[in-house]
Amino acid sequence: MTLPRVGLVWAEAANGTIGDHGVLPWHLPEDLAHFKAVTLGSPVVMGRKTWESLPERFRPLPGRRNIVATRQPDWQAPGAEVRNSLAAALQLAAEDVGPDEFVWVIGGAEVFSAVIDVAHRLEVTTIRADIEGDAVAPAITERWRLVASDPEKGWRVSATGIEYRFLRYESV
Protein backbone atom coordinates (compact mmCIF):
# COMPACT_ATOMS: atom_id res chain seq x y z
CA MET A 1 0.00 0.00 0.00
CA THR A 2 1.24 3.50 -0.82
CA LEU A 3 0.51 5.84 2.03
CA PRO A 4 -0.94 9.27 1.33
CA ARG A 5 0.76 12.42 2.60
CA VAL A 6 0.00 12.23 6.30
CA GLY A 7 -0.17 15.17 8.67
CA LEU A 8 -0.67 15.14 12.41
CA VAL A 9 -2.38 18.01 14.17
CA TRP A 10 -2.54 18.54 17.93
CA ALA A 11 -2.26 21.08 20.73
CA GLU A 12 0.07 20.43 23.61
CA ALA A 13 0.97 22.04 26.90
CA ALA A 14 4.62 22.86 27.63
CA ASN A 15 4.95 19.55 29.50
CA GLY A 16 3.55 17.58 26.52
CA THR A 17 0.00 17.06 27.79
CA ILE A 18 -2.57 16.73 24.99
CA GLY A 19 -5.56 15.49 26.98
CA ASP A 20 -6.97 14.47 30.31
CA HIS A 21 -9.60 11.75 30.70
CA GLY A 22 -10.79 12.18 27.12
CA VAL A 23 -11.03 15.96 27.02
CA LEU A 24 -8.79 18.91 26.26
CA PRO A 25 -7.77 20.34 29.64
CA TRP A 26 -7.93 23.93 28.33
CA HIS A 27 -10.21 26.15 26.28
CA LEU A 28 -8.37 27.73 23.37
CA PRO A 29 -10.81 28.92 20.68
CA GLU A 30 -7.98 30.13 18.44
CA ASP A 31 -6.57 26.60 18.33
CA LEU A 32 -9.98 25.19 17.41
CA ALA A 33 -10.17 27.69 14.53
CA HIS A 34 -6.64 26.73 13.44
CA PHE A 35 -7.55 23.03 13.59
CA LYS A 36 -10.60 23.67 11.42
CA ALA A 37 -8.58 25.72 8.90
CA VAL A 38 -5.93 22.99 8.63
CA THR A 39 -8.29 20.01 8.30
CA LEU A 40 -11.37 21.37 6.51
CA GLY A 41 -11.94 19.62 3.18
CA SER A 42 -9.52 16.80 4.01
CA PRO A 43 -10.17 13.35 5.41
CA VAL A 44 -9.45 13.01 9.13
CA VAL A 45 -8.37 9.79 10.80
CA MET A 46 -8.78 9.27 14.52
CA GLY A 47 -9.00 6.58 17.14
CA ARG A 48 -12.30 5.58 18.72
CA LYS A 49 -11.57 7.41 21.98
CA THR A 50 -10.94 10.65 20.07
CA TRP A 51 -14.24 10.22 18.22
CA GLU A 52 -16.04 9.66 21.53
CA SER A 53 -14.34 12.72 23.04
CA LEU A 54 -15.81 15.01 20.37
CA PRO A 55 -18.94 16.79 21.57
CA GLU A 56 -21.94 15.04 20.00
CA ARG A 57 -23.02 18.18 18.16
CA PHE A 58 -19.69 18.16 16.26
CA ARG A 59 -19.80 14.47 15.26
CA PRO A 60 -19.02 13.90 12.51
CA LEU A 61 -16.69 16.86 12.02
CA PRO A 62 -18.37 18.80 9.20
CA GLY A 63 -16.65 19.28 5.85
CA ARG A 64 -14.32 16.33 6.40
CA ARG A 65 -14.50 12.60 5.79
CA ASN A 66 -14.39 11.14 9.31
CA ILE A 67 -12.58 7.79 9.55
CA VAL A 68 -12.23 6.00 12.87
CA ALA A 69 -9.71 3.24 13.58
CA THR A 70 -10.72 0.86 16.35
CA ARG A 71 -9.86 -2.64 17.49
CA GLN A 72 -13.50 -3.18 18.53
CA PRO A 73 -14.85 -5.31 15.65
CA ASP A 74 -18.54 -4.38 15.88
CA TRP A 75 -18.18 -0.70 16.83
CA GLN A 76 -20.15 1.73 14.68
CA ALA A 77 -21.04 5.42 14.90
CA PRO A 78 -23.33 7.52 12.72
CA GLY A 79 -21.25 9.69 10.39
CA ALA A 80 -18.03 7.73 10.89
CA GLU A 81 -16.45 5.26 8.51
CA VAL A 82 -14.89 2.56 10.66
CA ARG A 83 -11.81 0.46 9.98
CA ASN A 84 -10.29 -2.11 12.31
CA SER A 85 -6.70 -0.99 11.81
CA LEU A 86 -4.88 2.28 11.43
CA ALA A 87 -3.38 1.07 8.14
CA ALA A 88 -6.86 0.34 6.75
CA ALA A 89 -8.11 3.75 7.93
CA LEU A 90 -5.22 5.53 6.20
CA GLN A 91 -5.76 3.49 3.04
CA LEU A 92 -9.43 4.50 2.98
CA ALA A 93 -8.51 8.15 3.55
CA ALA A 94 -5.99 7.99 0.70
CA GLU A 95 -8.89 7.60 -1.74
CA ASP A 96 -9.80 11.25 -1.16
CA VAL A 97 -6.48 13.02 -1.59
CA GLY A 98 -4.30 14.10 -4.47
CA PRO A 99 -0.50 13.96 -4.43
CA ASP A 100 -0.09 17.36 -2.72
CA GLU A 101 -2.96 16.99 -0.25
CA PHE A 102 -2.95 15.59 3.28
CA VAL A 103 -4.81 13.06 5.31
CA TRP A 104 -4.94 14.54 8.81
CA VAL A 105 -4.51 12.32 11.85
CA ILE A 106 -6.21 14.04 14.76
CA GLY A 107 -5.61 11.74 17.71
CA GLY A 108 -5.29 10.40 20.17
CA ALA A 109 -1.93 9.78 21.73
CA GLU A 110 -1.74 6.08 20.75
CA VAL A 111 -2.64 6.87 17.15
CA PHE A 112 -0.12 9.73 16.97
CA SER A 113 2.64 7.46 18.28
CA ALA A 114 1.73 4.73 15.80
CA VAL A 115 1.86 7.00 12.73
CA ILE A 116 4.40 9.75 13.49
CA ASP A 117 7.25 7.81 11.87
CA VAL A 118 5.48 7.75 8.49
CA ALA A 119 4.03 11.27 8.67
CA HIS A 120 5.10 14.18 6.47
CA ARG A 121 3.91 17.20 8.47
CA LEU A 122 3.11 18.18 12.05
CA GLU A 123 0.87 21.12 12.94
CA VAL A 124 1.42 21.73 16.65
CA THR A 125 -0.14 24.37 18.83
CA THR A 126 2.12 24.87 21.84
CA ILE A 127 0.60 26.22 25.04
CA ARG A 128 2.93 28.15 27.32
CA ALA A 129 1.94 26.40 30.54
CA ASP A 130 2.37 23.03 32.20
CA ILE A 131 -1.04 21.38 32.41
CA GLU A 132 -1.77 18.08 34.08
CA GLY A 133 -3.21 15.29 31.97
CA ASP A 134 -3.07 11.61 31.15
CA ALA A 135 -2.36 11.78 27.41
CA VAL A 136 0.98 13.00 26.08
CA ALA A 137 2.13 14.11 22.63
CA PRO A 138 4.71 12.04 20.80
CA ALA A 139 8.28 13.29 20.86
CA ILE A 140 9.33 15.61 18.04
CA THR A 141 12.74 14.18 17.18
CA GLU A 142 15.55 15.21 14.83
CA ARG A 143 13.46 13.62 12.06
CA TRP A 144 11.48 16.88 12.04
CA ARG A 145 12.48 20.34 10.81
CA LEU A 146 10.64 23.45 11.99
CA VAL A 147 9.47 25.28 8.85
CA ALA A 148 6.94 27.81 10.12
CA SER A 149 6.36 29.27 13.53
CA ASP A 150 5.23 32.24 15.53
CA PRO A 151 8.48 33.09 17.35
CA GLU A 152 9.06 36.15 15.18
CA LYS A 153 5.69 37.41 16.44
CA GLY A 154 6.26 36.17 19.97
CA TRP A 155 3.62 34.27 21.84
CA ARG A 156 -0.02 35.00 21.09
CA VAL A 157 -2.52 35.51 23.89
CA SER A 158 -5.90 33.83 23.59
CA ALA A 159 -9.17 35.53 24.43
CA THR A 160 -9.14 33.10 27.39
CA GLY A 161 -5.74 34.42 28.57
CA ILE A 162 -3.70 31.38 27.53
CA GLU A 163 -0.37 32.03 25.78
CA TYR A 164 0.15 29.87 22.69
CA ARG A 165 1.85 29.64 19.30
CA PHE A 166 1.48 27.63 16.11
CA LEU A 167 4.43 25.52 14.88
CA ARG A 168 4.73 23.58 11.63
CA TYR A 169 7.26 20.80 11.12
CA GLU A 170 8.10 18.81 8.02
CA SER A 171 9.93 15.51 7.88
CA VAL A 172 13.55 15.63 6.76
HURA-V969751 format. One record per backbone hydrogen bond with DSSP energy under -0.5 kcal/mol. CO is the residue of the C=O (numbers start at 1). NH is the residue of the N-H. If there is no record, write none. Layout:
# HURA-V969751
CO,NH + CO,NH
This chain:
# HURA-V969751
1,3 + 4,6 + 5,103 + 6,120 + 6,121 + 7,105 + 8,123 + 10,125 + 12,127 + 13,16 + 16,137 + 17,13 + 19,134 + 19,135 + 20,23 + 23,20 + 26,28 + 28,31 + 28,32 + 29,33 + 30,34 + 31,35 + 32,36 + 33,37 + 34,38 + 35,39 + 36,40 + 39,42 + 43,104 + 44,67 + 45,106 + 46,69 + 47,51 + 48,52 + 49,53 + 50,54 + 51,54 + 55,58 + 56,59 + 58,60 + 61,64 + 63,41 + 64,66 + 65,44 + 65,67 + 66,81 + 67,46 + 68,70 + 68,83 + 69,48 + 71,73 + 72,75 + 77,80 + 80,82 + 81,68 + 83,70 + 85,89 + 86,90 + 87,91 + 88,92 + 89,93 + 90,94 + 91,95 + 92,95 + 93,96 + 94,97 + 98,101 + 101,5 + 102,104 + 103,7 + 103,105 + 104,45 + 104,106 + 105,9 + 107,47 + 108,112 + 109,113 + 110,114 + 111,115 + 112,115 + 112,116 + 115,118 + 115,119 + 116,119 + 120,171 + 121,8 + 122,124 + 122,169 + 123,10 + 124,126 + 124,167 + 125,12 + 126,165 + 127,14 + 127,129 + 129,14 + 129,15 + 129,131 + 135,18 + 135,19 + 139,141 + 141,144 + 143,172 + 145,170 + 148,168 + 150,153 + 150,154 + 151,154 + 156,158 + 156,164 + 158,161 + 162,158 + 163,128 + 164,156 + 165,126 + 166,150 + 167,124 + 168,147 + 168,148 + 169,122 + 170,145
